[in-house]
Amino acid sequence: MPMDGEPAASSGLGLPDYTSGVSFHDQAYLPETEDFQAGLYVTESPQPQEAEAVSLGRLSDKSSTSETSLGEERAAEEGGAPMDKSSLRSGDSSQDLKQSEGSEEEEEEDEGCVVVLEEEEGDGEQDEITRTSELTLSDTVLSLDTVVARGGETDGEEEEEPLTEQSEGKEQKILLDTACKMVRWLSARLGPTVASRYVARNLLRLLTSCYVGPTRQQFTMSSGESPPLSAGNIYQKRPVLGDIVSGPVLSCLLHIAHLYGEPVLTYQYLPYISYLVAPGSTSGPSRLNSRKEAGLLAAVTLTQKIIVYLSDTTLMDILPRISHEVLLPVLSFLTSLVTGFPSGAQARTVLCVKTISLIALICLRIGQEMVQQHLSEPVATFFQVFSQLHELQHQDLKLDAVGRSEGQLPEVAFSDGQQRLVDPSLLDELQKVFTLEMAYTIYVPFSCLLGDIIRKIVPNHELVGELAGLYLESISPSSRSPASVEPAVPNTGPEWDPQNGGGPRDDSHSGTFGSVLVGNRIQIPDDPQPESPGLLGPVPGAGSGGVSSEEDNALKRELPRSAHGLSGNWLAYWQYEIGVSQQDAHFHFHQIRLQSFPGHSGAVKCVAPLSSEDFFLSGSKDRTVRLWPLYNSGDGTSETAPRLVYTQHRKSVFFVGQLEAPQYVVSCDGAVHIWDPFTGKTLRMMEPWDSRVPLTAVAVMPAPHTSITMASSDSTLRFVDCRKPGLQHEFRLGGGLNPGLVRSLAVSPSGRSVVAGFSSGFMVLLDTRTGLVLRGWPAHEGDILQIKAVEGSVLVSSSSDHSLTVWKELEQKPTHHYKSASDPIHTFDLYGSEVVTGTVANKIGVCSLLEPPSQATTKLSSENFRGTLTSLALLPTKRHLLLGSDNGVIRLLA
């Protein structure tokens, strides 16, 4: 990966702060008045919740099942001839050109889909779901926990399950699969920055919700299987119900990593894991709540997934960070003598087993020497807790009345010379977790993995070995004591079969203290198990759900090389974007070149992105209109070919836009062409009614309207419905005056008014419902160059008199007035309450519609942009700029 050679990655400690400017308060320690209900964060405080704290969303009434069902089949190819229209438009068009339906922004779709995923995962603790009249997912799906429980029932227990329950379970699985496909489809469609900011962030938060509550922390195992300890796999997955619930979330997170490469794992997921396991800010003993407890389990689970997909170089680069920011904080909670877990010994046991598996995985990846160099402290810390508990069992540790009333904890001197606080009330919980069985679970893998090195890095390995021997004697009195046997790899044993997911070909039983090391697997003979499995035992009747498979137990897997992998300028920009607060409403222009679109042989006259921001249109003096894909590719220097070229124009094209309702393209060279962007076929062409009176400006009406408005040189405004022949309306704008030619048209977002700007600087506001002229006024002293209409009856106009003016539709005086010092603002676009401007001097400016006049300008460097700026368009969701030049090249900058 390109990131391997970067200084930040090579140090292993230079990754950016993921939480910079980002609110993660739903993961922090919560006050007593706060709780999580049905996986959503709620508080008793009357203050309204922030939008980022909770992703509350409902299914859009306009959402299409056919859109989501093709999520994984989302094609990313950048070339090829135009496909057949029927194949591109199937099922209300899940194709690349599918638009954002209605006026919903892409962010809302992301959060809605993520909430779909969370609601479908369900909450096993709730027996009843509050139903409302609105369509929400909780009205239509079952708890996944219920599905899991049903899946584990034996045939004898199932007897005649009602048909309704079977159909509901099937419906649940279909909905869950559809939601996953929707999230994957959106992740590919939205691009790396938007997918990471809105989709991945919410998925990471949902991961914690999958482990909240004692029910989600119970071990699972299919009926008829032996308990997991008998399997003897060093790097084994001991699934809990939360692992099954979190399966779809982890699958979507890994899909995003597959799309955009290894940086997603190291720059977004790992910093978030560090955030989850970070200790509290208080200096005294920290108190865990159920959310923090679940966050620890989610962090260790996600780290296991990440380690498998990291390359050897990257793993070694960030190993110090993993050790100090992930393993040690987790172990500090796990082995703490003063911090209790809300779910008691069960949650601590699950975390212990998962941490053993994680450390064993890392040991298997890096080898004994690297373990001694980088992981000595975590391994020693893990083993040390057994010595501490062994010493505490021989001490009479009680709180006197004074200490109890003052809330003081006693300090105990241990044999290593350290004074540690101890909470006597936690001793019972700790003894339930760090039992003889747990000592055996820890000692066997690490003694075989580390060999003689365990004597160097684990001072108390003999004690843990003795405890493991006691466990063996308790289940089989004839077993030998592990403490008196040197752990060694047998000379003869089964061959390792790498094609079988890391499984041995033979299951022979031989070796030290009743076990044999076969690659990364310890084979233990079948011994009778304790009658009561205790905390390490599974929940009867709960299926594994396919979590523990040979594929999941792979030590290393390659991330597939994607055409959209992040590198170079794309990686640098993505790193910046994921650290920006979602509450930041300002447009920041950094002049980072992301992609180039060469192809036009003449100056680019107009650029128009589609509302979905995955494609854009461009019109040029070369009499062509081109359709370009906007998917990230390369390192910022790559050039992208057009997906389609429309060649039916006979003159220079000065307008291009999309009619959203029917998804047609409208372009004008003096005659209006309406054509299909899927096939390039001309659907309708409208010549000027009088050849001596050409069309000078065109605008399209917003959805759900299907009309086009055209202005001719005689100051006449005509409306045409693309669905039927002939004129819809015709209005005269001059009113006896001679304002000149109509240079620009703008339609309000509601479609209720149209404003026309003339070459004389005059502007006319027309009501589209009545045809009445609401207002006409001299707005500028020179030609009107461009007009935009904004929500709230706001108009923005630029003129050749070097001014940019903000108007209220029916107010006489302008709201704001900006003056360009050197050149007129001939092109601009809107971003929220800001205007992004461009001049022929290749200067990009940003000014506010609300604040007092102030403008920040940036001169485009010749390295990033060559030629003269002729057109500008902004992608509001992705926060990118499309800049067209007189040399026919369009560049994407951020």
Helices and strands as residue ranges (DSSP letters): G 2-5, H 7-11, G 25-27, E 34-37, E 40-43, H 65-68, H 85-88, H 90-93, H 106-121, G 137-139, H 144-151, H 155-158, H 163-190, H 192-194, I 195-200, H 201-209, G 214-217, E 219-220, G 228-231, H 241-260, H 263-263, I 264-269, H 270-277, H 290-309, H 312-322, I 323-327, H 328-334, H 345-366, H 368-374, H 376-393, H 401-406, E 411-413, E 419-421, G 424-426, H 427-433, H 436-450, H 453-457, H 461-475, G 482-484, E 496-497, G 498-500, E 503-504, G 512-514, E 516-518, E 521-523, G 534-536, E 538-539, H 568-578, E 593-597, E 604-609, E 615-620, E 625-629, E 644-646, E 655-659, E 664-668, E 672-675, E 682-686, E 695-700, E 707-712, E 716-721, E 729-732, E 742-747, E 753-758, E 762-767, E 773-778, E 784-790, E 794-799, E 803-808, E 816-819, E 825-831, E 834-839, E 843-848, E 855-859, E 869-875, E 880-885, E 890-893
